[in-house]
Amino acid sequence: MHVNEDALSVTPLPISLDSIERTRVVDLDNEEPLSLYQASRYLPDKPSHPTVYRYATRGISGVVLETLQLGKQRFTSKSAIQRFLDRLAANTARNACPLQ
């Protein structure tokens, strides 16, 4: 059996480390924790709990909602939500096409 070695080669993904945001953690000393369910009330359009969970795990366009996991539950804060929205807005403005 002949194995094509080219088919086994690994192609790196076209992602730079600059495009991946480091995960920040909620500071419990200075911020009141909110469950992800509670956090949905403070986000625009009040997304569902699974959507907020995706914001915390996968993020949007490389921007991830800061969380802290205690046991099986994740927590965030109002301040973390504001930082998430600010970074999303900055990311959107940076990637916007200029008007022609």
Secondary structure, 3 states (H helix, E strand, C coil): CCCCHHHHCCCCCCCCHHHCCCCCCCCCCCCCCEEHHHHHHHCCCCCCHHHHHHHHHCCECCECCCCEEECCEEEECHHHHHHHHHHHHHHHHHHCCCCC
